[in-house]
Amino acid sequence: QVQLVESGGGLVQAGGSLSLSCAASGRIFSVDTMGWYRQAPGEQRELVASISSSGITNYGDSAKGRFTISRDNAKNTVVLQMNSLKPEDTAVYYCKGRVRRQDSVFMLDYWGQGTQVTVSS
């Protein structure tokens, strides 16, 4: 009933840019914090960036100074703009949203299916 769908992944050269989008849809009452996480082969999933409904942002160390997260509350969409990409940014990127469904008073975390980002040297 609630889905998060990512788009924008792909192959890019080192130093290039890429923009990832994630849209939450379904019977949604409200969406709180949304964020992007990534997981490289053999590594644990780590925070890339998050943004609250009021616009407060939080960035992982790897993203500071290079990535920017933004959102459109009306469309329940979050965007991650990635610049100056490095080969070590290669990973599967996952979108997460804290969502209150229309039939609930509670908020739950939902995850997207993930999108592959590959940065070539």
N, C-alpha and C positions, 0 to 999 in steps of 0.2 A: 504493500500500500504506500510505502514511502521509499523512494529511490533517489540515489545520488549518482549522477552520470557525469563522468569526466570526458574531456576532449582536449585535443591540442598536443598530445605527445607525438614523438617521432625522433628522427635522426637529425642532428645538427653538429656543425663543426665547433671545435673549441674556440671560445671567444664570441660565439654567436648568441642569439637570443631565442627564447621560446616562451609562449604564453599558454598556460593551462587554465581551463575553465571547468567549473563544476556547478551543476544545477540540481537542486533538490525539488522533487515533485511528488505529488500524491495528495492525500487528505491531510494537509498540514495546517496546524493552528499557528505555530510560530517556530522560528529557528533561532537558537542562541549562537554560541561560538561555532565557527566553521574553521577548518584548517586543512593544511596539506602535510602529509607524512611521506617518507620514502623508505624503501628497503632495497638494498643492494644484495647480490648473491652472497650468502654466507654471513650476512650482517643482520643486526636487529633493526626493527623499524624505528625511525627517528623522526622527531618533529622538524619540519622545515619552516613553517610559519602558521600562525593562527590569527584570527580576528574576531572580536566579540561583536555583538549586535550594536553596541555603541561606538564601534570603531577602534577599540583598543587593540593594538597589534603586539605580537610576540614572535620573535624570530630565533631559530636555532643558530648556533655559531657559524655553521657552514653557509647560511643564507645572508648573514649580515653584510650590508653594503652592496649586495648584488641582486637580491630578490625583493619584490614588493608584492604584498598581498592587499587585495581590496575586495569589496563586496557591494552588491545591490540588494538591499533588504526587500524591496518590492518584488524582485524576481527570485529571491532565495538563491542567489548565485554568488560564487566566490571565484576570484581570478588570481592566479599566481603569475606575475611577470618575472621571468628569469633572464638576467643579462650576464654577460661575461662568463658564459658556461665553461666548465672544466670537465675533463674526462671523469674525474671522481664524482661528478654529479649524476653519472649514469646509474639509474635505478628505476624501479617501478614506483610511481607516485600515486598515492591514495588520498582521496578526499574524505574528510570526516565532518559530519554535522551533528550538533546536538539539537534534536527536533522534538517538539511537542505535537503529537497527532491531534486531530480534531475530536477524537473519541476518548481522550485521556487528559488527565491533569498533570501527568508526569512527563519528564523529558528523558529521552534515550539517545544514545550515540548510534549513528548509522554510518556505514562505510560504503564508498564506491567500489567498483570492481578493479580499479587500478589502471594506469596507463603508462606504457614504457617510454622512458626518455633515455636516449643514447647519445652521448657526446663523443665524437671522434677526435683524435689528436692529429 
